[in-house]
């Protein structure tokens, strides 16, 4: 695998991203009115919220999350694999997929649709710490020689997906739209029950108290670490080196 980052429109991306797929995503990918999309800057709670939404869709039943890899339950639309998965088959119910794209590179079709976006924010100080540890595990992420180097690259926006500040400010411009829900990682930690209810309301999904309890139980850090479909243990060591740490570290991102 090439170690060189892909660059598109002045933004860096992981080596396995291609300009062709990024252009297709921006110009040709067709967002449907019924789509549910999770958008985050990397290391902001992405995997956790994929797990939460997956469990909301299954009413807390963990059969789906324990049998289908997390990246197939919510494919990444900017990758060739994600685009292929979304084009090959219809998911049960509305499509659910994820993206780290900044707003200016997002599919143009979204802005004329009724699709729902859940946008997760996280304190940038915690994001950069998480990125530093992730760089040691992910072989496609250039390992920083020191935290100081990672901090410098982060503040300059010379990391994959660009500047946290530009990414966040861009997406926050949609905060008044009724089909755009903003949550923070910190709020999820403080009141997971209340935020699961908020997500359910946004998606138009009704769950019983028992079902919400199951969502919370099965989306816990311990449950995700034990689930090979969520902990990245089934990913080739060409991409992830779990001997250097965990994708799911102390928090969830």
LINDARA-V330925 format. One record per helix or strand of 2 or more residues. SS is the DSSP state (H for helix, E for strand). FROM is the first residue (numbers start at 0). TO is the last residue. Records with the same first field share a line. If there is no record, write none. Layout:
SS: FROM-TO, FROM-TO
This chain:
E: 5-7, 10-12, 35-39, 74-75, 95-98, 115-120, 179-183
H: 18-26, 45-56, 69-72, 79-87, 102-104, 107-111, 123-136, 146-155, 163-171, 184-189, 191-202, 208-217, 220-225, 241-243
